[in-house]
Amino acid sequence: MTVEVVAVVPADFLGRGVLRYYDTQSECAFFVSEPDSQPVLWRRYLDGALDVYRCFGVEHALEYDAVVDGRSTSLFFAAVDSGGDVVAGVRMQGPYTAAGQAHALLEWAGHAGESDLRRMIADRIPAGVVEAKGAWVSRAAPARAELSAAISRAVLHGARLLGARYGFATAASFTTGRHQECGAVLAERIPAVPYPDDRYRTVPLWWDNRTYSAFAEESQRSLVVAEQEVLAVAGAGLPKARHRVATGVTGGCGHGR
């Protein structure tokens, strides 16, 4: 398998502050940027997320109005197919400086496991914690499984680009298998919660840039390594991302995929 080695996208294509890598499995190009560096791409990513979340009746979990200005997002990933359509994406916030900044604690508020989850996040903050939110894959995309895996790998990439060891997300329990194939580890002893509504059992997941290879499937491990090599080369051209922290807002990860 190969990953197209591309440095920063030329300014006459998308503009400044963009990284690009190509996923041969989904046959999509992934663009990485800050929202204010690429406002048009940012809105296309977010509007795509709204469409998918709305299909499942969980658009309130995206908290569109609260995140649309991009201030809570440090980086976002947008997958673009050969026709130029944005067909998947995810956004990152952090690195956090305190456990209470994590949106997941709002999801567990009043539920069993809240204090344990808070402690788990706090213990990892010194090494860097980035939370992935607003993940989605178009229901019309022909390579939905491959795109879902690519979005999961992006959690590792986002954490690494932001100088953090850990990527963190909450996801519907029926999606955990695909994340575990990409190196995610289910948080132990944290009971699932009914979020964003009673149809879902949501669980917390951790991606560790130091140890993911011990848990990921070989094919996904190879893709992570190849993609991170591309991003390491291209990353020299990306302005240092500002570490943005939401104050109790941001949409969920993984419920609409």
C-alpha positions as CSV (number, residue, x, y, z in Angstrom):
1,M,0.0,0.0,0.0
2,T,1.2,3.5,-0.7
3,V,0.3,7.0,0.5
4,E,0.8,9.9,-1.9
5,V,3.6,12.1,-0.6
6,V,2.4,15.6,-0.9
7,A,3.7,18.6,1.0
8,V,1.7,21.7,1.7
9,V,-1.0,22.3,-0.9
10,P,0.0,25.2,-3.3
11,A,-1.4,28.6,-2.4
12,D,-3.2,28.8,-5.7
13,F,-5.2,25.7,-4.9
14,L,-6.6,26.0,-1.4
15,G,-4.4,28.7,0.3
16,R,-2.1,28.9,3.2
17,G,-1.8,26.5,6.2
18,V,-3.1,23.3,4.6
19,L,-1.6,19.8,4.8
20,R,-2.7,17.0,2.4
21,Y,-2.3,13.3,2.3
22,Y,-3.9,10.7,0.1
23,D,-5.7,7.6,1.4
24,T,-5.5,4.8,-1.3
25,Q,-8.1,2.8,0.6
26,S,-10.9,5.3,0.2
27,E,-9.3,7.0,-2.8
28,C,-9.8,10.4,-1.1
29,A,-7.5,13.2,-0.3
30,F,-7.4,14.4,3.3
31,F,-6.9,18.1,4.0
32,V,-5.8,19.3,7.4
33,S,-6.1,22.9,8.5
34,E,-7.3,25.4,11.0
35,P,-10.8,26.7,10.5
36,D,-9.8,30.3,10.0
37,S,-7.1,29.3,7.5
38,Q,-9.7,27.6,5.3
39,P,-13.1,29.0,6.0
40,V,-14.8,27.6,2.9
41,L,-13.5,24.1,3.5
42,W,-14.4,24.4,7.2
43,R,-18.0,25.2,6.4
44,R,-18.2,22.4,3.8
45,Y,-16.9,20.0,6.5
46,L,-19.3,21.3,9.1
47,D,-22.3,21.4,6.8
48,G,-21.6,17.8,5.8
49,A,-21.5,16.8,9.5
50,L,-24.9,18.5,10.0
51,D,-26.5,16.6,7.1
52,V,-25.3,13.3,8.5
53,Y,-26.2,14.0,12.1
54,R,-29.6,15.2,11.0
55,C,-30.2,12.0,9.1
56,F,-29.9,10.1,12.5
57,G,-31.9,12.7,14.4
58,V,-28.9,13.7,16.6
59,E,-28.1,17.1,15.1
60,H,-28.3,18.7,18.6
61,A,-25.1,16.7,19.5
62,L,-23.2,18.5,16.8
63,E,-24.0,21.9,18.5
64,Y,-23.5,23.6,15.2
65,D,-24.3,27.1,16.3
66,A,-21.7,26.9,19.1
67,V,-18.9,25.5,16.9
68,V,-19.4,27.1,13.5
69,D,-17.1,30.1,14.3
70,G,-14.3,27.6,14.6
71,R,-12.9,29.1,17.8
72,S,-13.1,25.8,19.7
73,T,-11.4,23.8,17.0
74,S,-7.6,23.5,16.8
75,L,-7.5,21.5,13.5
76,F,-10.0,19.8,11.3
77,F,-9.7,17.0,8.7
78,A,-11.8,17.0,5.6
79,A,-11.8,14.1,3.1
80,V,-12.4,15.1,-0.5
81,D,-13.3,12.6,-3.2
82,S,-12.2,12.6,-6.8
83,G,-15.3,14.7,-7.7
84,G,-14.4,17.4,-5.2
85,D,-17.1,16.6,-2.7
86,V,-16.3,16.6,1.0
87,V,-17.4,13.1,2.1
88,A,-16.0,12.8,5.7
89,G,-14.3,14.7,8.4
90,V,-13.5,15.2,12.0
91,R,-12.3,18.1,14.1
92,M,-9.9,18.3,17.1
93,Q,-9.8,20.5,20.1
94,G,-7.1,21.0,22.7
95,P,-4.6,20.1,23.9
96,Y,-6.4,20.5,27.2
97,T,-4.9,22.1,30.2
98,A,-7.5,20.7,32.7
99,A,-9.8,17.7,32.6
100,G,-12.9,19.9,33.0
101,Q,-12.4,21.2,29.5
102,A,-13.3,17.8,27.9
103,H,-16.8,17.7,26.4
104,A,-17.0,14.0,27.5
105,L,-17.6,15.0,31.1
106,L,-20.8,16.7,30.1
107,E,-21.9,13.5,28.5
108,W,-21.2,11.5,31.7
109,A,-22.5,14.2,34.1
110,G,-24.6,12.5,36.7
111,H,-23.8,9.0,35.4
112,A,-21.7,6.2,36.8
113,G,-18.1,6.6,35.9
114,E,-18.0,10.4,35.7
115,S,-15.3,10.8,38.4
116,D,-13.2,8.0,37.1
117,L,-13.3,9.5,33.6
118,R,-12.3,12.9,35.0
119,R,-9.4,11.3,36.7
120,M,-8.4,9.4,33.6
121,I,-8.3,12.6,31.5
122,A,-6.5,14.5,34.2
123,D,-3.8,11.8,34.5
124,R,-3.0,12.1,30.8
125,I,-3.0,15.8,30.4
126,P,0.7,16.3,31.3
127,A,1.5,14.2,28.2
128,G,-1.1,16.0,26.0
129,V,-4.8,15.2,25.4
130,V,-6.6,16.2,22.2
131,E,-10.4,15.4,21.9
132,A,-11.9,14.5,18.5
133,K,-15.4,15.7,17.9
134,G,-17.9,16.0,15.0
135,A,-16.8,12.9,13.1
136,W,-18.8,11.9,10.1
137,V,-18.8,9.9,6.9
138,S,-21.3,10.6,4.1
139,R,-24.0,7.9,3.8
140,A,-23.6,8.1,0.0
141,A,-19.8,7.5,0.0
142,P,-19.0,4.2,-1.8
143,A,-16.1,3.5,0.5
144,R,-17.7,4.2,3.9
145,A,-15.8,1.5,5.8
146,E,-12.5,2.7,4.5
147,L,-13.4,6.4,5.2
148,S,-14.4,5.4,8.7
149,A,-11.1,3.8,9.3
150,A,-9.3,6.9,7.9
151,I,-11.2,9.2,10.2
152,S,-10.2,7.0,13.2
153,R,-6.6,7.2,12.1
154,A,-6.9,10.9,11.9
155,V,-7.4,11.0,15.7
156,L,-3.8,9.9,16.1
157,H,-2.6,12.4,13.4
158,G,-4.5,15.3,15.1
159,A,-2.9,14.6,18.4
160,R,0.5,14.3,17.0
161,L,0.2,17.5,15.0
162,L,-0.8,19.3,18.1
163,G,2.0,18.0,20.1
164,A,-0.1,15.6,22.2
165,R,0.5,12.0,23.0
166,Y,-3.2,11.1,23.4
167,G,-6.2,11.3,21.2
168,F,-9.6,10.9,22.9
169,A,-13.1,10.6,21.7
170,T,-16.5,9.3,22.7
171,A,-18.3,7.1,20.3
172,A,-21.4,4.9,19.9
173,S,-20.6,1.4,21.2
174,F,-21.4,-0.3,17.9
175,T,-18.5,1.6,16.3
176,T,-15.8,0.6,18.8
177,G,-14.6,-2.4,16.6
178,R,-13.5,-0.1,13.7
179,H,-11.7,2.2,16.1
180,Q,-9.9,-0.7,17.9
181,E,-8.7,-1.9,14.5
182,C,-6.9,1.5,14.2
183,G,-5.3,1.2,17.6
184,A,-7.9,2.8,19.9
185,V,-8.4,1.3,23.4
186,L,-11.7,1.3,25.2
187,A,-11.5,3.0,28.5
188,E,-11.8,0.4,31.3
189,R,-14.3,0.6,34.1
190,I,-16.3,3.5,32.5
191,P,-19.9,2.4,32.0
192,A,-21.6,3.5,28.7
193,V,-24.0,6.4,28.8
194,P,-27.2,7.1,26.8
195,Y,-25.8,9.9,24.7
196,P,-26.9,11.8,22.6
197,D,-30.1,9.9,23.4
198,D,-31.5,6.6,24.6
199,R,-30.9,4.9,21.3
200,Y,-27.1,5.0,21.8
201,R,-24.7,3.5,24.3
202,T,-21.7,5.9,24.2
203,V,-18.2,4.9,25.4
204,P,-14.8,6.7,25.8
205,L,-11.9,5.6,23.6
206,W,-8.2,6.5,23.8
207,W,-5.6,6.6,21.0
208,D,-1.9,6.6,22.2
209,N,0.7,7.7,19.7
210,R,3.3,5.7,21.6
211,T,1.5,2.4,22.0
212,Y,-1.2,2.2,19.3
213,S,0.9,-0.2,17.2
214,A,0.4,-2.9,19.8
215,F,-3.3,-2.8,19.3
216,A,-3.9,-1.8,15.7
217,E,-4.4,-4.3,12.9
218,E,-1.3,-4.6,10.7
219,S,-2.9,-2.9,7.7
220,Q,-4.1,0.1,9.7
221,R,-0.8,0.3,11.5
222,S,1.0,0.6,8.2
223,L,-1.3,3.3,7.0
224,V,-0.8,5.3,10.2
225,V,2.9,5.2,9.8
226,A,2.8,6.1,6.1
227,E,0.4,9.0,6.7
228,Q,2.3,10.3,9.6
229,E,5.5,10.3,7.6
230,V,3.7,12.5,5.0
231,L,2.4,14.8,7.7
232,A,5.8,15.1,9.3
233,V,7.3,16.3,6.0
234,A,4.4,18.6,5.2
235,G,4.0,19.9,8.8
236,A,6.9,22.2,8.5
237,G,4.8,24.4,6.3
238,L,1.8,24.5,8.7
239,P,1.7,27.5,11.0
240,K,1.7,26.4,14.7
241,A,-1.9,25.7,15.5
242,R,-3.3,27.7,18.3
243,H,-4.5,25.5,21.2
244,R,-8.2,26.3,21.4
245,V,-10.4,25.0,24.2
246,A,-14.1,25.0,24.2
247,T,-16.0,25.9,27.3
248,G,-18.6,23.1,27.6
249,V,-19.5,22.9,23.9
250,T,-18.8,20.7,20.9
251,G,-20.5,17.9,19.1
252,G,-20.0,14.2,19.5
253,C,-17.8,11.8,17.7
254,G,-18.8,8.7,15.9
255,H,-22.6,8.6,16.2
256,G,-23.5,9.3,12.6
257,R,-21.1,6.9,11.0
